[in-house]
């Protein structure tokens, strides 16, 4: 990554065998190692697999085979592969190199500090200003009479893993706040995370109290009473402990535990059964092992043994309990052990069920920024960005994304974003390509100056927003429908295995083109045509020398159909006739109009039966299909250029174009979301 790093001793190995799990069709090719990726390519160049080194979760050198030395690689995006390398020495070098590059020991070696977004058309500052915690709480109606902004943590002295701006009951004195912080694990005192403006019920989050078997803290008791007083519509407050009761009781022996109802007035206590990080880590490992399944019975018994769907259901059940009480006007305080894993999951999901804003593309980013980044989910430790204790690894954020996917499947009209948005978000959290999720808390991110030194994931996603739109999302005509509360269906048959995330690299189990992909293509095509028509209308009407009769004839909406190339030909014929009958400036404007008419493709090629790009690359899970809005061709990512503003569109937004069209284009403008 820099000048002091050792040079890659191994950069290329030929005659490497990529094993097929069924033993039917092994693939021979060349294995490459770079500072950022490992690559496997067939001799004809059609099949190409590019994997970020930072996506490698583990690399294991297996016992020798007669054909060579196997290298087994598991990735954080759930790609699992075994390469058989002819020479054991080469396998050894590849193994050591992948271990070094996938999990560096120094933060400065992370990919985000070396990634340059110029080739993507990104600018470094875009995305970092998309979120402000003060703006988000103002949207919720805070500060107000009951809730105030506290500056006690502005230097992270009260709680170093909390955001600098905390919203607390107006009736709370600084003495109460500091006393409560001292009585809570890691200083994570109860503070506001979401206010339901309809009835003043609130979701507050914290960590477990340091209660042991019988300890108490009057200031912490006062803190919870003040939280209750912010909601005049309820006589009691719910305290939700997301842990199984036995786990919480075990923590009492270590001087921690849970609130004693004898000491806290007007609270109701509720345990839930969300397991700890060690159980979740083991569960995911068992789930990924299902990729080896070769029979139905093996697959079903393995799925049951993993317990993964049971855990997802438990998270949704807890989240709905919180949301249901908020709807009923009862405020809820949520904690687990330290308040940065299970607490983040259920607080954010409850808010997602309650607030339609969080179901938009921007709103979902705000939700993650608030409940996960600002409130200190330990992304470094849980995702293993650098070398950490393996016992700290856990798929906590993966479970949140999976739970969101369950809601998306149950309520497809209620989300502005699609499945691909969630998959992209999941993958880039682990890729370290962007600085957004680096470090464990807000304080550490600011000390690293990530907004000045790295690119933001939100900027990248804004550039590719056309890929993430859910075409089923109800628009403003159905505002009442999209504002509904989401009540998850928790029956066992409603919680589904997310094949598109955990098994996306399995050949032969996915459709050539999913319904979602098909609808997204249609939606983008319609948007392209509608924008083009608006542009043509403005341009033709701006040519003052044209008589009104000809102008109306050209723009008559009933004369042409927009789904056929004959539209373009008919318009060009009429414009050619008009051009021959006029002189001067109008003729120049008409000729320019003809050029602009040719800039946009009215017909897009169907991607259904496209098996490879024009460059020869085979389409698969590693090389997905893209449409060029200029020529309408279906291409791979490497043949797509930087999003550009094209002549022929009214909105002048940068749109997806291929490299071939970009080279022809005279008007080139990088995207500025």
Phi, psi and omega in degrees: 000336177213182189293338182272353180286147176295143178294144178298118180286330181237120181241340184205133175227125180266165178058040176269138181257122173265118188282139171270132187297334179272355180071019185268313187220087174287153184243128178264136180191197181247135180255127180243147173235127174237177179294338184246332186224158157249144189228140173234132184222133175292158181303325180279355177079001183283317180265120181229128177242116177248125179229128175297137177300327180290346176276352181286119178273321179204149175227127186231129177272115184271167179301149183301144171247169178295333182271352179150198183252118183279140175238113184261123185239128172246136184245157181288345174265014173074020169275126179236130185211151173236124175254136173256112184261129187305316184257133181297325180296319178295321178296319178299314180295318179298319180298310180297320181296316179296321178298320181290317186278334183281332182217080183295157179273340181248138180297327183292346178270358178298148186304323185299332181279355180237347180290135176242123185273013184299318181295338178269355183078019182271151168249144192298327186277344185291130177106332183288339181256017181284344185227138170220125183296329178291319177298320182294317179288330173296323176300325179281353181092024181239138007287159175209197183297326184269333187238139181231157175273125178258137179257013182298333185255017186299334176252016179060033181272331179284313178209113187286347179258004176262164174292162182290331180256121181242142178250121188227165177303137181300333182281354183279128173276162177299327179298317179295316181298314181292322178294320178294320180299322180291336182267000181246143179304131180061016179073015186273082182287164179292125177221163183285137171239334177207133177245123178273102190294341181297327184216010177071007174288147187227155169252121176243153183230154181195190173248178181293150176283156177271060190272336185056221181272332184205013181286154178216162180220114183297325181290324177291322176296320176295323180300313180292326176295320178295325176296318178299321184289344178288346181240091183292350184274356184228143180265353179215170184233138175269134169250116182257117172259114187287350184277157167299144184305320183296325178293317180296321180292324178296328179291338179297328179294338179264013179084012179245222175122232184208170185293137175273116185297341178289337183262341183250120181281143171059038173239149172244138186250140182218122174269151171229169191254040177280123186285169184279179187296330183290320177294318182293321179297316178294321181298315180294319179302318178293323179297316182291333176297341180295344176298339179276351186298135179240003177219157181296316182297319179296319181294312184292319179292324178293321178296317178296318181294327181293326181072009187298312182293328177296320179293318178299318179297319179297321178295315179293322180296316178296318180298319180291325176301316178296310182299319182297320179291324176298316178301323180279003176086017181251123179287153185228133170253130186241136170206163171238243175270289180260355172081021180236002178244276181298325179298317178297319180300306189281328177294317181289322179290323176298317178296324178297322178290329186272323194242115181295339178301321182289352179266003172270166180298311180291318181298323179294323176294320177298317179300316179293317179301319184284299191278341182250310183278307183295322183268015162080041168291136187277076182298319179304313185283318184287329182259350176067048180296319174239174182297117180226173174298125183299339178287347178272346180290140178193143184273050185293313180290325175302319179294324176296316179295319178296317179297322176296320177299320178301317178293322178297321178291324182280332182227068188295340181274354189261358183239133179286335183259164183248185181297321182298327177300314181293319180295316179298316178299313179301313184295319184280341170299322182270347187283337185062017180286332181239154185276357188304319187253007180289144180081172189260345183199169182300318180302314181293325178295319179292324180293330177277352181053048184298325181292341179262336189252345185227171177267154180266139175297325182295327176294318177298315183290330176295325179292328184254026188300332179298336180280346190248002181284132175272110183294345179273353184298127181293133182272192186298338178293340182238043184300321180297324180292315182288343181274000182295151171290140177267114175258105185295145175272111190258005175299146185308321183287350180269346178266114190250152175284127184277086182298324183292344176257305188278340184230027185291339183266006178280121179286140173085002180248001181242150176291156177300325177211119182285163178299320181296317179296318181297314180294323179296319178298315178299316181299315179295322179295316178298316179300320178297313181294317181296318179295321179295318179296318177301318180296313181297321179300313180296319184292314182294318180292341180278349180274095189295333184286344181287138178286153187297332181295309179297321181299314180293325181294319181294321187266007180299120184291342183269352187279329186232154173256142187271007183251023185216145181296341182296337177301308182298317181295318180296317179296319180295321179297314181294320179294325178295320178296315180296321181297324181287343184259356182232166183233171168071220187299321181298322180296319179296320180293323179292321178296321177296323178297321178296321178297316180293328178295327181279349185285340186242136178275126176280333179247132174254138178292143177289135181270352188303314185257013178276116182260340179210157179284166179295341177278354179100351181292131179284133177284131176200197183295336179272336183230087185275169187268141176230148174259134170276124183285347181271313182255345178082005181281159177259124186223167176274172184298325184285345176265353176275140179265191176289140176304133185226156172276123182252148169296138178114354178246143182285318188283342181059034172273148175290134184232162183293123176226153179276167180295329182291318178288326180296325179292331179278332188292140177265330179263108183237117180225120177297157182290142173228088185302000000 
